[in-house]
């Protein structure tokens, strides 16, 4: 299976021309564009996707990811149905709790139980709207980083965007969790990857995203094979991340340098190196039936090395 490749644009409003960036990304070989959801930072993801689908030849576009803790499921479902009606067969929606956008609004993140209810409401509305759409509602995924959230998204939505880092063993475990109770679950990967030429490039690429990666490890260290003794140091990196500047180098925040932990987080979550190195690292996953990959647009430098990066990722997962 050759996976669909999307670039997720997660640059603050005014930092770039999103339509021009989308056109360039398609020219660089990606199949489509996702748009991050954070009202304090990014343009509206449904409106951005509408422009891309109307004005470029992108095969796929939509919100990625949309926070169910911030937007009512009925509103999201209706917006997706409208987009799918205008652009049949070209829409994608990924949803999650919306931790970063809720953090920026000072709102509480839904518990897993509350999130399950929101997912069920979304599923019910999508099922009600789908018969009105000749090409269907499109690809719908629930983003997840830990085993319980993976299972919930798989069971209710039938599709999961696995945000579990770059370690093949962890990814394989996540795919297994997604399909344990629902074998036909559609599995996509959220991948932080960029072709790099030096160690300095690696550090620069990871700087805007290191804290958000650290938060995932801190919540589920066993899942990511990180010893408990290191968790306080990982948590310190997570605590320094400034979600008000998410998607920029300033998001790293001020903290005491800890090169050993920074390297550990990068190794677990960020794919870097030459195209051949990225391909080789992903090749063990080629037989898992990964349907698609969302490349994290907040990875520094991705827009300049997108063609090489997308080609390397596609080659690795295609076998």
FENHUSUL-V728000 format. One record per residue. N is the residue number from 1. SS is DSSP state (alpha for helix, beta for strand, coil for the rest). Layout:
BEGIN
n:N ss:SS
n:N ss:SS
END
This chain:
BEGIN
n:1 ss:coil
n:2 ss:coil
n:3 ss:coil
n:4 ss:beta
n:5 ss:beta
n:6 ss:beta
n:7 ss:beta
n:8 ss:beta
n:9 ss:beta
n:10 ss:coil
n:11 ss:coil
n:12 ss:coil
n:13 ss:coil
n:14 ss:coil
n:15 ss:coil
n:16 ss:coil
n:17 ss:coil
n:18 ss:alpha
n:19 ss:alpha
n:20 ss:alpha
n:21 ss:alpha
n:22 ss:alpha
n:23 ss:alpha
n:24 ss:alpha
n:25 ss:alpha
n:26 ss:alpha
n:27 ss:alpha
n:28 ss:coil
n:29 ss:coil
n:30 ss:coil
n:31 ss:coil
n:32 ss:beta
n:33 ss:beta
n:34 ss:beta
n:35 ss:beta
n:36 ss:coil
n:37 ss:coil
n:38 ss:coil
n:39 ss:coil
n:40 ss:coil
n:41 ss:coil
n:42 ss:coil
n:43 ss:coil
n:44 ss:coil
n:45 ss:alpha
n:46 ss:alpha
n:47 ss:alpha
n:48 ss:alpha
n:49 ss:alpha
n:50 ss:alpha
n:51 ss:alpha
n:52 ss:alpha
n:53 ss:alpha
n:54 ss:alpha
n:55 ss:alpha
n:56 ss:coil
n:57 ss:coil
n:58 ss:coil
n:59 ss:coil
n:60 ss:beta
n:61 ss:beta
n:62 ss:beta
n:63 ss:beta
n:64 ss:beta
n:65 ss:beta
n:66 ss:beta
n:67 ss:beta
n:68 ss:coil
n:69 ss:coil
n:70 ss:coil
n:71 ss:coil
n:72 ss:coil
n:73 ss:alpha
n:74 ss:alpha
n:75 ss:alpha
n:76 ss:alpha
n:77 ss:alpha
n:78 ss:alpha
n:79 ss:alpha
n:80 ss:alpha
n:81 ss:alpha
n:82 ss:alpha
n:83 ss:alpha
n:84 ss:alpha
n:85 ss:alpha
n:86 ss:alpha
n:87 ss:coil
n:88 ss:coil
n:89 ss:coil
n:90 ss:coil
n:91 ss:beta
n:92 ss:beta
n:93 ss:beta
n:94 ss:beta
n:95 ss:beta
n:96 ss:beta
n:97 ss:coil
n:98 ss:coil
n:99 ss:alpha
n:100 ss:alpha
n:101 ss:alpha
n:102 ss:alpha
n:103 ss:alpha
n:104 ss:alpha
n:105 ss:alpha
n:106 ss:coil
n:107 ss:coil
n:108 ss:coil
n:109 ss:coil
n:110 ss:coil
n:111 ss:coil
n:112 ss:alpha
n:113 ss:alpha
n:114 ss:alpha
n:115 ss:alpha
n:116 ss:alpha
n:117 ss:alpha
n:118 ss:alpha
n:119 ss:alpha
n:120 ss:alpha
n:121 ss:alpha
n:122 ss:alpha
n:123 ss:alpha
n:124 ss:alpha
n:125 ss:alpha
n:126 ss:alpha
n:127 ss:alpha
n:128 ss:alpha
n:129 ss:alpha
n:130 ss:alpha
n:131 ss:coil
n:132 ss:coil
n:133 ss:coil
n:134 ss:coil
n:135 ss:coil
n:136 ss:coil
n:137 ss:coil
n:138 ss:coil
n:139 ss:beta
n:140 ss:beta
n:141 ss:beta
n:142 ss:beta
n:143 ss:beta
n:144 ss:beta
n:145 ss:coil
n:146 ss:coil
n:147 ss:alpha
n:148 ss:alpha
n:149 ss:alpha
n:150 ss:alpha
n:151 ss:alpha
n:152 ss:alpha
n:153 ss:alpha
n:154 ss:alpha
n:155 ss:alpha
n:156 ss:alpha
n:157 ss:alpha
n:158 ss:coil
n:159 ss:beta
n:160 ss:beta
n:161 ss:beta
n:162 ss:beta
n:163 ss:coil
n:164 ss:coil
n:165 ss:coil
n:166 ss:coil
n:167 ss:coil
n:168 ss:alpha
n:169 ss:alpha
n:170 ss:alpha
n:171 ss:alpha
n:172 ss:alpha
n:173 ss:alpha
n:174 ss:alpha
n:175 ss:alpha
n:176 ss:alpha
n:177 ss:alpha
n:178 ss:alpha
n:179 ss:alpha
n:180 ss:coil
n:181 ss:coil
n:182 ss:coil
n:183 ss:coil
n:184 ss:coil
n:185 ss:coil
n:186 ss:beta
n:187 ss:beta
n:188 ss:beta
n:189 ss:beta
n:190 ss:beta
n:191 ss:beta
n:192 ss:beta
n:193 ss:beta
n:194 ss:coil
n:195 ss:coil
n:196 ss:coil
n:197 ss:coil
n:198 ss:coil
n:199 ss:alpha
n:200 ss:alpha
n:201 ss:alpha
n:202 ss:alpha
n:203 ss:alpha
n:204 ss:alpha
n:205 ss:alpha
n:206 ss:alpha
n:207 ss:alpha
n:208 ss:coil
n:209 ss:coil
n:210 ss:alpha
n:211 ss:alpha
n:212 ss:alpha
n:213 ss:alpha
n:214 ss:alpha
n:215 ss:alpha
n:216 ss:alpha
n:217 ss:alpha
n:218 ss:alpha
n:219 ss:alpha
n:220 ss:coil
n:221 ss:coil
n:222 ss:coil
n:223 ss:coil
n:224 ss:coil
n:225 ss:coil
n:226 ss:coil
n:227 ss:coil
n:228 ss:alpha
n:229 ss:alpha
n:230 ss:alpha
n:231 ss:alpha
n:232 ss:alpha
n:233 ss:alpha
n:234 ss:alpha
n:235 ss:alpha
n:236 ss:alpha
n:237 ss:alpha
n:238 ss:alpha
n:239 ss:alpha
n:240 ss:alpha
n:241 ss:coil
n:242 ss:coil
n:243 ss:alpha
n:244 ss:alpha
n:245 ss:alpha
n:246 ss:coil
n:247 ss:coil
n:248 ss:coil
n:249 ss:alpha
n:250 ss:alpha
n:251 ss:alpha
n:252 ss:alpha
n:253 ss:coil
n:254 ss:coil
n:255 ss:coil
n:256 ss:coil
n:257 ss:coil
n:258 ss:coil
n:259 ss:alpha
n:260 ss:alpha
n:261 ss:alpha
n:262 ss:alpha
n:263 ss:alpha
n:264 ss:alpha
n:265 ss:alpha
n:266 ss:alpha
n:267 ss:alpha
n:268 ss:alpha
n:269 ss:alpha
n:270 ss:beta
n:271 ss:beta
n:272 ss:coil
n:273 ss:coil
n:274 ss:coil
n:275 ss:alpha
n:276 ss:alpha
n:277 ss:alpha
n:278 ss:alpha
n:279 ss:alpha
n:280 ss:alpha
n:281 ss:alpha
n:282 ss:alpha
n:283 ss:alpha
n:284 ss:alpha
n:285 ss:alpha
n:286 ss:alpha
n:287 ss:alpha
n:288 ss:alpha
n:289 ss:coil
n:290 ss:coil
n:291 ss:coil
n:292 ss:beta
n:293 ss:beta
n:294 ss:beta
n:295 ss:beta
n:296 ss:beta
n:297 ss:coil
n:298 ss:coil
n:299 ss:coil
n:300 ss:coil
n:301 ss:coil
n:302 ss:coil
n:303 ss:coil
n:304 ss:coil
n:305 ss:coil
n:306 ss:alpha
n:307 ss:alpha
n:308 ss:alpha
n:309 ss:alpha
n:310 ss:alpha
n:311 ss:alpha
n:312 ss:alpha
n:313 ss:alpha
n:314 ss:alpha
n:315 ss:alpha
n:316 ss:alpha
n:317 ss:alpha
n:318 ss:alpha
n:319 ss:coil
END
